[in-house]
Amino acid sequence: MGVAFFIIIRILFVTCMVFIIGYIFGGFSKKPLLTSLSKVAAILVIVLFIAANMLAMRVAFRDGRGCFRDREHQEQIERYGR
């Protein structure tokens, strides 16, 4: 399920980038509908970037133990005390 959300976020991200690049380099700025969609896409790029990073972090720390070094540090604390 997480992979599907990640793929959907990436597809929306690419679509937003097409609108932004079309506005800057293409003729999107000449048509009012495409101009407003490009403005929405600019905001959505930021939201999708944050959402993709949150999803990636959630998948990375799924087991709740953190990264490898954190586990090593925790084992040393348990073994030798503080």
C-alpha positions as CSV (number, residue, x, y, z in Angstrom):
1,M,0.0,0.0,0.0
2,G,2.9,2.4,0.8
3,V,4.5,1.7,-2.6
4,A,1.3,2.6,-4.4
5,F,1.1,5.9,-2.5
6,F,4.7,6.6,-3.3
7,I,4.1,6.0,-7.0
8,I,1.0,8.2,-7.1
9,I,2.9,11.0,-5.3
10,R,5.8,10.7,-7.9
11,I,3.4,10.8,-10.8
12,L,1.6,13.9,-9.4
13,F,5.0,15.4,-8.8
14,V,6.1,14.9,-12.4
15,T,2.7,16.3,-13.7
16,C,3.2,19.4,-11.6
17,M,6.7,19.9,-12.9
18,V,5.3,19.7,-16.5
19,F,2.9,22.5,-15.7
20,I,5.6,24.6,-14.1
21,I,8.1,24.1,-16.9
22,G,5.3,24.8,-19.4
23,Y,4.6,28.0,-17.7
24,I,8.2,29.2,-17.6
25,F,9.4,28.0,-21.0
26,G,6.2,27.2,-22.9
27,G,3.1,29.1,-23.8
28,F,1.2,28.3,-20.6
29,S,1.4,31.9,-19.5
30,K,-0.7,33.0,-22.4
31,K,-3.9,31.1,-21.4
32,P,-5.6,31.9,-18.1
33,L,-6.6,28.4,-17.3
34,L,-3.1,27.0,-17.7
35,T,-1.8,29.9,-15.7
36,S,-4.0,29.2,-12.7
37,L,-3.2,25.4,-13.0
38,S,0.5,26.3,-13.0
39,K,0.1,28.3,-9.8
40,V,-1.7,25.4,-8.1
41,A,1.0,23.0,-9.4
42,A,3.7,25.2,-7.8
43,I,2.1,24.9,-4.4
44,L,1.3,21.2,-4.9
45,V,5.0,20.5,-5.7
46,I,6.0,21.7,-2.2
47,V,3.2,19.6,-0.6
48,L,4.1,16.5,-2.6
49,F,7.8,16.8,-1.8
50,I,7.0,16.9,1.9
51,A,4.5,14.0,1.6
52,A,7.0,11.9,-0.3
53,N,9.7,12.5,2.4
54,M,7.3,11.7,5.2
55,L,6.3,8.5,3.5
56,A,9.9,7.5,2.9
57,M,10.8,8.2,6.5
58,R,7.8,6.2,7.7
59,V,8.9,3.2,5.6
60,A,12.5,3.6,6.7
61,F,11.7,3.5,10.4
62,R,8.8,1.0,10.1
63,D,10.2,-1.4,12.7
64,G,10.5,1.3,15.3
65,R,14.2,0.7,16.0
66,G,15.6,3.5,14.0
67,C,18.8,3.2,11.9
68,F,21.6,0.6,12.4
69,R,23.8,2.9,14.5
70,D,21.0,3.6,16.9
71,R,20.6,-0.1,17.5
72,E,24.3,-0.5,18.1
73,H,24.3,2.3,20.5
74,Q,21.3,0.9,22.4
75,E,23.0,-2.5,22.6
76,Q,26.1,-0.9,24.1
77,I,24.0,0.9,26.7
78,E,22.3,-2.3,27.6
79,R,25.6,-4.2,27.8
80,Y,27.8,-1.7,29.7
81,G,25.3,0.6,31.3
82,R,25.5,4.3,31.0
